[in-house]
């Protein structure tokens, strides 16, 4: 049987590969594993949101809705996002989806053509490169540097622009580094976009997970940027609703219409009862979510302190999300390990601790000389302490 050539270009979200490997361990060993691998809040969906979903099913919110989402939810998202992102928004700017991730697909399909070049962050979320390839565009990695606090070197970024560049994908706060793009980066990207008529796809799924009293800075609020910026956001992270599969985009009204057509042609519409749960999330008590963010900030401080206490490892304190991208170059050298992938495997085998290698977040550039692993601190403080103590024992 023949399969489409494009399937050879389809990547994967590599955290799940590590989980699959752990699942194959004997049960008694699986119970010992402390996993810093998966980026999913270890908190349950707040009770009032769960009850709203249950009530919606009981009241027969089990039928089709408008393709772009119900008006009440789109209005609630617009009102809330206007406050957080400091943008003037209405329901005409919002499209609701069965997962935020699909915004990447529809943005590429709507705003680029095969052969166009799309710039994306490296290291970064691996799905960007995968979908760029599958849809026939050319992926152009833009390097993030530890010495720049995991921001871009703006001169290097400008050098990537060609006559075929049609989109820049940014992610802030970022996976895997937890970095937040600074003012210099945002202004440079805005300037590049306006000068070269380039779309910006801004993945802001972690925009509410900010620390040290930092105010989120949305690139779309810079002058003349709102109409050419496609914002990806959703309910998975801030509301601990990963399994509900509910996301949304913020765009100009024309793009919103096109995105709704894509929904019609693919999923028909988001599930009606999850939209009702999302409406409750947007309109009612958010204190459980803010308490979760406060706990993540405490965990961030703890894990960074413990990582930096291990000889051969270091980590800059991230400003957002729930990831730490630790430099393990010296630890690899001390242990005689080739790279961070070998270090990842070493920790799993010798310490029963799971982390993710830098190799899982895009192809390395030839200029890279350092080794990194990602820690997700979506685990308890006790597990953070125990996991880092295990690592310290096998690294020294």
N, C-alpha and C positions, 0 to 999 in steps of 0.2 A: 504493500500500500504506500501511496505517496503522501507526504505531509508538506505543508507550506514551508518555503525556505525561511520565512521570517521567524519560525520557531527556533531556529539556530541562534537568533539574536536576542531571544527573550531571557532576561536574567532572572534573579530571584532575590528575595529579602533574606540575606544570609544568616541572620540570627536564628532563623528556623532550622537551618542545617545543624547548628550546634544543639538545639533542643532535640532534634531527631536523634543525634548521636547519643545524647544523655538518655533518651527514652529506651535505647537498646541495652543499657546497663542492667545488671541484675537489680531487683527491687531493693535489696538491702543497701546497695551502693547509691542508687538514685536518691534515697532518703538522706544521704550524707552530703549531696552536692549543694553548694551554695552558688547560685547563679546570678551573675551580674550581666547576663547576656540580653535579656529581652526588655525593650522599652515600652513597658505597659504598667500603668499605675497599679500598685498592689493594694489599692483601696477599692471597696465595692462602690457601685453607683449609689449616690445618696438616696435614702429611703423614700423621700417624697417624689423623686423622679421615677423610681421603680413603681411606686403605687400609681403614678399617673399613667404609666404604660399599661399596667394591669387593668386599671379602670377603663382605659381607652379600648382594650380588647373586649372587656365586658359590655361596653356601650356600643360595640360593633363598629369601631373604627378599623375595619378590616377590608375596606374597599379602595378602589382607585382614588387618587387625588389629582389635582393639576400636575402636569409633568415637572414643573419647576418648584413644586412645594406649595403647601397651603399658604394663603395670604397672611393669616395670623402669625405663622412662624416666620415668614420672610420679614414681616414688619417688626417682630420682636428682635430678630437678629440684627436688622438694620439699626434699630434704636440702641441696642447694646454695643454693637460694633462702632457706631458713631462716637460713643463715649470712650471706648478703649483705644480705638485707632485714630481718633480725632479727625474723622471724615464726615462730610455731609452725605448721609445715605437715606434711601427710602427702599421700600420693598422691590422696586423696579431694578435695584442693583444686586439683588440676592437670588441665587439659585441653590436649591437644596438637593443633595445627592445621597445615595446609599453608600456613603464612605467619602471622606475628603480626598483620598488618593486618586479617585477618578478625575478630579479636576486637572491633574497633570495630563492625563490622556486627552481630555476634551480641549484643553488649552493648546496643546500641540496640534491637534487635528483641526482646530478652528483658525489658528493664527499663523501656521507655517505650512510650507509645501515640501514635498520630498526633495532632498538635496540641500535644503536650508541648513545653516549652522546654528546650533543652540549651545550656549555657554551654560555650564552648570558647576556647582561647587565640588571641589576635590581636596581632601576627603569629604564625602557627602553621602546622603541617602542613596543607596544603589539603584533604586527604582527609576530615578531621573535618567541615568545613562541607558538603562534597559529600554525604557519607552521611547527615548529619542531614536535609538537604533531600530526598534521594531516599526516605527512609523516612517522610516526612510530618511530621516534627517542625519546630519553629521554631529556627533557629540564632541564638544570642545571643552575639556576640563579647565577650570580656573582654580589655581592653587591657593589654598588657605595655609597660612604660615603661623607656627607657634610663636615666633618672635614678633609677629604682628598681632598678638592676642587672638590668633585664629581668625584674622581678617585677611582681606586681599591686599597685595601690593598693587596699588591703583595704577601704577605705570605698567606693570605686567598685564593687568586686566585690559587696559586700553589697547595693548599690542595684539590682543586676541581678536579684535574687531576686524571683519572684512566686509566686502560688499554682499556677502551671502548670510551674514549674521542677522537672524530675525527675532531671536528671543534670548533673554538672560534669565536663568532660574536662580533665585536666591532663597536662602533658608535662614531665618533668624527669629528666635534663638535656634541654634543649629544642632542637628544630629550629624556626626557623632561628638562634636567638641563641646557643646553647651555654650558656644560663643554667641555674642550679639554683635551685629554689624554696627560699627561706630559711625559717627557723623561724617567723617571723611569718606568712608566707603559708600555710604548712602548717597552723598552728594555727587561722588564720582560716577556711580551707576546711573543716577538721574541724568547727569550731563551726557553720558554716553548714549542713553536711550533717546533723549531729545535730539541730539546732534545726528543720530544715525537712523532714526525712525524704527526703533527696536522695542518690541514688547518686553515687559517685565512680568514674570510669574513669581510671585512672592509667597513662599510656603511659610505660613504663620501659625501652624498648628500648635506651637508652644508659646504663643504670644502672651498668655496669662501666667506662664511659669517664669516669672522674673524675680530676681533677688536683690538684696541690698537697697531696697526702696527705689529701684530704677523704674522709670516710666518707659513703657514700650514705645518705640519709634517706628512708625509705619512709613515705608517709602512712598506710599500713595498719597501722603499728605504734603509732600514737597510740591512746589509750584509746577503746574501743568502735567503732573504725573498721574493723577487719579484715573483718567480715561484710558491710559495705556498700561495700567497695572492690573493684573489679575491676581487677586488674593485668594489663597487656599486656607481654609480654617475648618474647624469641626468640633465635635463634642467628645471625642475619644479621650483626650488627655486631661483637660481641665475639669470635666465632669465625670471622669473615670467611666466612660461609656464605650470602651473599645469594642465590645461585642454587639452593641446596638447598631453599629454601622450607620452613622449619620454625620454628614459633613455639609459644607456649603462653600460657595464662592462669592466674592464681592467683585463686581466688574461694572463697566459701563452698561447701560440698558441694552444696547445692541448685542453685546456679547452674552448678556443674560438670556436674551431671546434665543440665541443660537445654542447655548448650553441646554436650555429647556428642550429644544428640538433633539439634541443628542440623547437626553433622557427618554424622550418619546421613542426614539429609534433603538434604544438599548434596554433600559430597565423599566420603561413606561413611567414610573414615578417612584419616589422613596416610599417605604412602608408607612401606612397611615398612622399606625399606633406608635411607631417610634417618633414620628413627627410630633404627636401629642406629648410624648415624654420630653422631647426637645423643647417644646413650647413651655412646659413647666420649668425646665432647667433655665431657660432664658428669663422668665418672668418672676420666678419665686426665689426663695432663700438660697443664696450662694455661699453662705458661711461654711458649709462642709467642704466646698471646693477650696476656699481660701485657707481653711485650716490645713488641708492637704498640702497646699503650696508652702505654708509655713513649716510643715514637717519636712518637706523636701529640702528646704533651705537649711534646716538643722542637719539633715543627713549629708548635704553637700559639704558643709563645714567639717563634719566628722570624717568623711571619706577622704577629703583632700588632706586633712591633717595626718591621717594614718598612712596614706600613700607616700606623702613627703617624708615620713619617718622611716621608710624602707630604703636601705642603701641600694643605689642604682636605679631608683624610680623617682619620678617627680611629676607634679601636675599643677597647671595653672588653675586657679579657682574660677569655674565657669559662672557666667552671669545669668544663665537661664536654662530651660529644659531640665532633664534629670540625668545628664551624662557627664562623665569626666573622661577626658582623653589623656591618658597618662603616658609620659615618655619613659620607655623601658630600655633605651639603647644600652646604657651601662649594665643593666641587669642581664641583658642578652649576652653581652661580651663576657661578663663574669661567669656566666653559666655555660659558655661555649655554644650558645644557640645561634642559629643562622639569622633568624629574624623574628618579628613579633608573632608570626603564625606558629613558629616552633615554640615560642614562649607561651602562647595560648594553650597549645597542646600539653606543654610541660606542666602548667598550672592545673589543668584538668586531670592529668594522670597522677601527679605527685601531691596535689593539695586538695583535690576534689572541689576545685573552684573554676567556674566558667566565666570567661571574659571573651571579648571579640577583638581579633587582630585588625590592625589598620587595613590589611588586605581586603577586608570585607566591605570597605567603603570607597571603592573606586581604584583604578589602576594608578600605581605610583608614578610620579613624574621622575625623570632622570636626575633632577636636581635634589630629590629627597635623600637625605643621609641618616635620618633618625627613625627609630622604631617606636610604635605606639600601640596601645590597646585601649579599647573603650570599656569603661565600667558604667553600667546603668544602676543608679542607686534607688531602684524601685524595690527595695528590700528593707527589712527592719533594721533599726540601729544595732540590735544584737547580732544580726547576720553580717552587717558591715564590719563590726568589730571582730567577729570570729573569722570571716573570710579574709580580712587583711592580716590577721594574726597568722593564719595558715600560710599566706603568701610570704610573709616576713620570714617564717621558719625555713621555707624551701628556697628562698632567694639568697639568704645570708651565707 
